[in-house]
Amino acid sequence: MLGRLAIVATVVAVGLTPSGASAAPRDVSSTRSYLLANYALLRAVRANESAVERNVMALDRTLASECPNVGMGAPQNEEAQHMSYEVAGALWSTLYHTDASMIHAFIRTVGSLRWSDPKLTRIAQRYVKSLRELVVLPLPDLCGDVRAWSADGFKAVPASTLRFDRHTEAVEGKSIPTHLLAPYEQSSDKAIAAHVAHLEVQLEDAETMVGFNDWDTLLQTLALNQ
C-alpha cells in the first residue's frame, strides 16, 4: 500500500528543533496519535495482503473470461504506456477498496490532527486527502477501453483511459517523513516509530515484488505490453 509511502532518513541538527520533552503538548499528542494510527494501519494492511491478492486474482479471472487477449497486436509505444498505466490503476483500485475499512479508521484519527509547524499539518492533511481519493478510485473498464483502442487500429487510447490516468497521477499524498516527527516524539514513542519505519519498508518491498508480478499477470491476460 501505500506504495506511495517513502522512508526518509535525515539527520536533524541538535539544538535547532524542539525535543519531545520541550515540545508543545499539542505537537506531542498529535505525533503520538499519528504514529499509533499509522502503526495500526500498516499492521492491518500487512495482515490483509492475502485478501488483496485474492481480489486481484478475481479481477484477472474476470478479464480472462470477458476479454482474453483483447490487446493482441498492440504496439509498444507512448499510447501503450497510457494503457498499461490504466492497468496499474486497476490494481490500485482493487488494493485500496480491499483495505478501505482500515484506511477510513486512519483517516478518522489523522484528519483532525494539527501541529504548530504548519508543514506537518499540510503533509498530514494532503495524505488524508489522497487516501480518501484512493479508497473511492473507480475500477476502470479495461475490457472496454482496450477494445476501443483496438477498434481504432491502436492509434490512440480512448479518452476514458487518459482521464483515468490523469486522475490517478494527481493523487500525490505521502505519509509524514519520520525525521519531521522525531523532534516531537517522547521516549515511549521511539519504539512505535521504529516499528512504523520497519513496516513501511516491508510493505514497499512486498509491493515492489508482488505488485509488479500482478501487473504483469493482468497485462498478459489482456495481451498488452508493459
N, C-alpha and C positions, 0 to 999 in steps of 0.2 A: 504494500500500500504505500500507498503513501510513498510510491516510488518517487515522488516529488520531494520526500524528506531528504535533508542533507546534514551531515555531521560536519561542523566547522571547528577546527582546532586552532585556537588563537590564544596567545599569551596576553593576559590582562596585566597592565603595569601596576605594581604595588603602590598604593597611596593615591592613585588617580581615580579610583572608584570606591564606593562605599562597601564595607564588609557587611555580612548578614547581621552582625551584632548591632551595627550603627545605622542600617538602612531603615527607611520609614516603614512603620507597621504594615501599611497597605502593600508596599512592594514585597515585603517578606511573605505576607499572606497570599498575595496573587501568585507569587513564584511557587510557593508550596502547592497551591491549588492546581496550577498549570502542570507541574511535574507529576502530581498524583493522577490527574486526568489523562495525561499523555501516557503514563505508565499503564494505566488500566486499559486504555485504547490499544496500545501496542500489544499487550498481552492477549487481549481478546482477539485482535486481528490475527496474531500468530496462531492461536488456538483454532481459528476459523478457516485456516488455509485449505483444509480438506473440502469444506463446503464450497469455497470459491472454485476449487478445481473441478468439483462435480458440476457446478453450474457452467463452467467454461466448456467442459466436455459435452454437456447437454446442448449448448449453443452449437458446437461443432457437429453433433448428430443432426440437429435441425438443418444446418446448412447442407450437410451431406445428403439429407433427404429431399430438400426443396430445390437446391441449385448446385449440385456437384459439378465441379469443373466449369462453372459458368464463365470463368475468365480465360478459358483456353484460347491461346493465341495472343494474349495481351502483351504489349511491348514492355520493355524496361526503360522507362523514361520519366520525365517530371510528372506526367499525368498518372503514371503507375504509382509514384510515390504518394500522391494525394489519396489514391485508393487504399494503399497499404496502411497509410496513417489512419484512415477510417476504420480499418480492421483493428488496429491497435486501440482506437477509441471504443470499439465494441467490447474489447477486453476490459478496459477501464470501467465502462458502464456496468458490466457484469460484476466486476470486483466490488465496486462501491455500493451497488444495490444489495449485494450479499452481506456486506458489512454495515448496512445503513443504521441498524438499531444502535450499535455501539458507537458509531460516529455521531449520531444525534445526542447520545449521552455526553460525549466530549464537548459538542457544540453548546449544550445547555450550561455546562460549567464554565467554559472558557469565554463564551460570548459576553459575559458580564464582567470579566476581569479587567482591571486597569492598573497601570504603573505610573509613577511620577515621571519616568522617562517616556515621552510620547512615542519614541521609536519602537519600544517594546509593545506598547498598546497597538500601534499600527500594524506591526507584524502579526500579532495575535489575531486581530480583527480581520486582516487580509486572509489569514489561514482559515479562520472560521468561514469566511465568505466563500473561499474556494471549495471547502468541504461541502458546504450547503449546495453549491452548484454541481459538484461531482456526484452526490448521492441521488440527484434527480437527472443526471445526464441520460438522455434517451438512448435506447439501443437503436443504432441506425439500421436502415433496411438494406443490408449488404446484398442480398439477392437482387432486389430491385435496382439498386444503384449499379452493380456490376453488369446486370442485363442491359441497362440503359447505355452504359459505356460501350458494351459490345455491339449494341444495335447501331451506335454511331461510328462503328468501324474503329473503335478505340482511339478516336481523335481527341475528345475532351470529356473528362469525367462530368457527371451531372452536377447541376447547381447545388443539389441537396448534399452531395459529398463535400463540396467546398464550404458550404455553410457550417456543416458539422465540424469539419477540420478547424475552421477559424474559431468557432465557439470553444472547442476543446483546447486549442493552443492558447486562448486568452485566459485560461484558468492557471494562475501563476503562484498562488499562495504556498508558503513553506512554513514548517514549524520554526519556533524561535531557536536560533543558534544557541548552543549550550553556553558559550562564553559570555553571552549577553545576560543570561540568567545567573551565572555564578556569583556576581557581587551581592545578590540578594538571597543567596541560599544560607540557611542555618546549617550547623553541623549535622543535624538529623536529616537534612535534605540531600547530603552528598551521596549517600548510598542509592537513593532513588534516582538521582541524576545519572549516576554510573549505570544503573540498570536500564534507564531510558536510552542512553547512548549505545549500550550493548545491543538492545533490542532493535534499535534503528538500523544498526549495521547488519544484524541478522536478516532483517526484513529486506533491506536493499539488496543484499547478496542473493536472497531467495528469489526476489522479483526479477533480478537480472537474468538468472538462470531459467527459472520456471516461466516467467513472463515471455522471454524470447522463444522458448520452446512452444508455448501455447500460441503465440503469434504466428510462428512458422507453421504450426498444425492447421490453423484456420486458413492461412494463405494457400497451403497445399490443397485443402479441401475445395477452395474456390478457384484453384489453378491460377493464382496471382503471383507476381514476383515481389520480392521484398523492396 
